[in-house]
Amino acid sequence: MKISRYMARIALCLLLAIPALGAPVELEDDLGRTVIIDQPCQKVVFLVENALNTYYSIADPETVLAIGDNIWKRELKEDFFRAVDPKFDDKVRIGFDSGLVSLETLAAEGPDLVVLWATSPEDENLKAITETLGIPVYAVFITSIEDMYKQVREMGTISGRADRAAEVEAIMKSYVEEVTSATEGISDEDRPKVYWMWSDVLGTAGRESGFDDLIYQAGGINVMNFWENDASRMEHPTVPLETLISLNPDVIYMWYNEKLDPEDVISGTEFAGWKDINAVKNGRVYEIENPFLFDAFSPRMPMALMHLARNIQPELFADMSIDERLDGFFGEMYSVHYPGYAAL
């Protein structure tokens, strides 16, 4: 009898010492929805690439069950994905038809969780997966730098690797601090006014957007802060050209654009009406050179910040080597070198 009680106590101690597997956990996604998962998830489908990048910095790649067949500019990314996930090419691809996800393929795979991009709870794919298949869906919608840090913590919860998520968040913040420690003392009056140019040219980053935060941390100020119009608060407003000319930005920063280069804005005939803008007159038009390396809506946000800071405040960051920072960053985040993605 004494031996039985002793064994029962040992069993109880072991039970208490082992983290619960499959324990229900509540998350709040970027749309404020409550998502209940069994932690840690073992079969996760990513229909949005930015969260996949974050997940690979934290979790076991074996738990990535499938990936959306909608990766933009895949030629820039697939060598990296193969380096951090040796079975990347074998992952099931989830297709889309006219923007609607293949429910049949998803149902056949039986994931624990689907992660996708959605700007509203009424998103068609979000509703179809939750209501038709009954599969939990985590919606991603990044509108601030803080949203990226939240995503890191949430991916840690989903994978059951909160400690590694805390490390990743600390790594990201250390690279951000390298820039903000040099720019935080600049007064608003001394910051160049920056116009962020999305691919639709007159579409820009509003006052309540992630790039508004990033531009300020890089030592500039978003020119939308000087537009007295409610549209300036939108995440992606469109600005009339005459308004942009009157706002007169000192710097124009272009998102990666295959059809347009900074030189086109500075001297192209299609931009003749822009010639009196300070940024054009002074040749201060820049472009994100690589939309993978400098994707601000991914865990590489600190690299995007450094890219911006080097051009917005060139005197402060004249000695900064982006390639050296990239190599260090990829090493700490993914245990691979840059360029080439060889294992450390």
N, C-alpha and C positions, 0 to 999 in steps of 0.2 A: 504493500500500500504506500509506504514511504517513497519507494522508487517511482511509483506512478505519479504521486504528487510532485516529486522533484522534476520528472520529465515534463509534466504539465506546465510547471513554472518556467522551465527552459523554453518550451514551445511558445509560451506567452511572451517571454522576453524577445525571442527571435521575431515574433510577429510584430511587436512594437518597434523593433529596430529596423525592419525592412520597410522602405517607402511603399505606400500603397500603389498597386498597379491597377490601371483602369478606373481610378477614383474619379467621380464626376467633379468637374471644375467649371466655374462660370467665368467667361471672358466678356469684355465689352468691346465690340469692334469699332471701327472708325466712324460708323453711322450711329453709334450709341445703342446698337442692338445687343441684347444679351445672348451669348452663344454658350451652350453647355456641351462640353466635350468630356470624353473619358481620357484622363491624362495618365501617361504620355500617349499621344496619338502614334499609331504604328503605320498608318496608311494615309498619307496626306497628298491631296491633289492641288497643284498650284496652277491656276489659270491667270495669274498675274506674276510678272517676272520680278518686280522689285522685292516682293516678299520672299520669293525663292532665293534671291541673292542673300537676303538677311538670314533665312533659315540655314543656308549652307555654311554660314559663319558660326553657327551655334550647334546644329543638330546632326544626328547620324544620317548621312545621305541615303542609307538603306530605307529610311522611313518615307522618302519621297516616292510615292507610288506612281504618279503620272504627272504630265506637264501639258499645259495648253499648247496646241500647235499654232501659236500666234506670236512667237518671239520675233520682235522687230529687230532688224539689222543683225540677224543671227550670225553672219560671217565675222562680226566683231567679238562675239561672245562665246561661241561654242568651244574654242580651245580652252577657255577658262573653265567652263562648266565640266568639260571632260577631265580637267586636272583636279577639280574638287570633288567630282563624283565619277569614279571609274565606270559606273554603269549608266552614265547619262544617256548614251545612245540607245540603251535597251529599254528606257522608260517608255511606258505607254503614252502615246500622244492623243490628247483629247481635241477633236476637231470642232469647228464652228461652221454653221451654214447661215449666211446673211446675219452674222453677229450672234446667232443663238447657239448655245453650246449643245453638243450631242448628248442628250440625256441617256440614250441607249448605251453609249460607251461608258458613261459614268456609272450607270446602274450595274453594268457587267463587272466593273472593277471593285465596287463596294467599298469606297473609301470611308475612313473615320471622319474626315473633315475636308471641305473644299475651301480654298482661299482664292478670292477673286477681287477685281477692282469694281467698285460700284459707287456712284455718286448719290444714290437715293435708295431707300428701302424698297422702292417700286421697281428697281432694276429687274428687267425681264428674266435674266439668267438666275439672279439671286432667288427670285420668287419661284421659278420653275424647279430649281434644285431642292429648295426647302419644302415647298408645298407638294410637288409631285413625287420626289424621291425620298423626302424625309431625312435628308442628309444635312448635318450641321454645316453652315456656311459662315466663314469669317470674311467680312467685307473690308477691303482696304480703300481708304480715300485720304491721301496725304495732302494737308494744306498748311503745314508748318513744320519747322525743324523738330519741335517737341513731338509731333506725330511720328517722326522716324525713330526717336528714342523709345516711344511707347511700343512701336512695332517690334523693336529688339526684345523688349521685356515680354511681349505677348508670344513671340516665337519661342522664347525660353520656357514659358508656361506650357505651350502646346507640345513641345518636345520633352518636357520634364527636365530641362537643363537650365534652370534659373541661374545657377552659379556662372556658367559660361556666358549667358546673356548679360550678366552684370559686368563681366570682363569686357565683352564686346562694346557695351555702352561706354565703359571707361576709356577704351581705346579710341572710340570715335570722339569723345569729348576732349581727349588729350590733343588730338590733331586740330580740333576746332580752337582750343585754347591757344595754340601756337599762333593763330591769326588774330583772335580777338584780344589777346594781351597787347597787341600792337595797335589795334584800331579803336578800342573802347574809349580812349581818351579824346578822340577827335570830335569836336563840336559839330552839331548839325550844320551850322553855317559854313564849316570848312570841308564838308563832305561833297564830292561831285554828285550832281544829279544824274541818275542812271535810268535809262529807258531799256526795259527788257523786251526784246523782240521775239515773239513766238513765230512759227513758220507762216502764220497769216499776216505778218508784217505789222499791221496796225492792231493786232491782238497782243496784249501785254499781261504782265503779272500785276494784279491789283494789290491794294494796301493790306488785304487779309489773305496773303498767299505765302507759300514757302519761300519763294524767291524774294519777296519783300524782306523777310528775315535774313536771308543769305546775303543780299546786297548790303544791308546795314552792317552785318558782321564783317563783311569784306572791306568796309571803310567808305561806302557810298551811301546814298539815300535814294530810295525809289522815287522817281519823278511823279508817280501817281499820288504821292503825299501832297502835291501842290495843285492837284486838279480838284476844284470844288464842285464835285459832281458825285452823286450817290453811287454811280457806276464804278468809281475808283475803288470802292470796297469789294467789288466782285473778285472772285478768284482769277478770272480771265476776261477782263473788260476789253472792248474795242474802242480805240481813241480816234476821233476825227483828226485828219492830218493837220488842219489849221490849229487845233488844240495842241497837238504835239509840238508844232512849230512855236507856238506861244509859250509852252512850258520850257522849251529850249534846253534839253538835257545836255550835260557835259560829256556823257559817255553813252554809247549805244552798245548793248550786249545782246548778241544774237544767239538763240538756240541753234544747234546744229541744223544746217539747211543745205540740202544737196543742190538746190537750184539757185542759191544766192551766196555771194561772198561779201566780206566787209568792203572790198574794193568797189563792188557794184553800188553799195550805198554811198560811198564817198564820191565816186566820179561817174557812175552810170547814168545814162540819159533818163532812164525810168525814175530816177531819184533826183531829178533836177530841182524839184520843188523843196528838197530837203537842204539845199546848199547853205542856208543861213543858220542852220542849227549848229551850236557850238561843237558838238561831237563830230559832225561832218567837216566843219571848217578846220578843226584841229587834228583830223585823222584818227580820232579815238573811237573807232568802231571795231568791236572784237566779236569773235564767234567761239562757242564751245567746240573744241577741236575734235572731241571723240565722245559720242553720246553714251558709250558704255562706261568708260573710265570716269567721266565727270557727270554721271547721272545723279542729280541732287535728290531725286525721289528714290534713292536706294541707300544701302549702308555706306556707299562711297560718297555720300554727301560732303564729308570733310575735304575730299579731293576736289569736288566742284567748288567749294569755298576757296580753296587755295588758288584754283584756276582764276576765279573772279578777282581775288585780292591782288594777285600779281599784276593784273592789268588796271584795276581801279585805283590802286595805291602803289604804282611801280617803284617809287623811291623807298617805301617801307620794306618791299619784298624783293628788291633787286638781287639779293643773294640766294633766294629760295630756288632750289632745284626740284622741280615737280617730279622728275623721274626718280630721284632718290627717295622722295616722300612716298611715291607710289610703291616702290619696292618694299620700303619699311611697312607700309600700311597693308599690302597684300600678305606680307609675311605674318604680321600680327593677327590679321583677321582670318586668313585662309591657309596659312602655312605653305604658301607658294611664293616664288619670286615674281617680280615684274621687271622687264618683259619676259615672255616665254612660259611663265607659270610652272617652272620646274619646282619639284617639292623641295622644301628646306632640308 
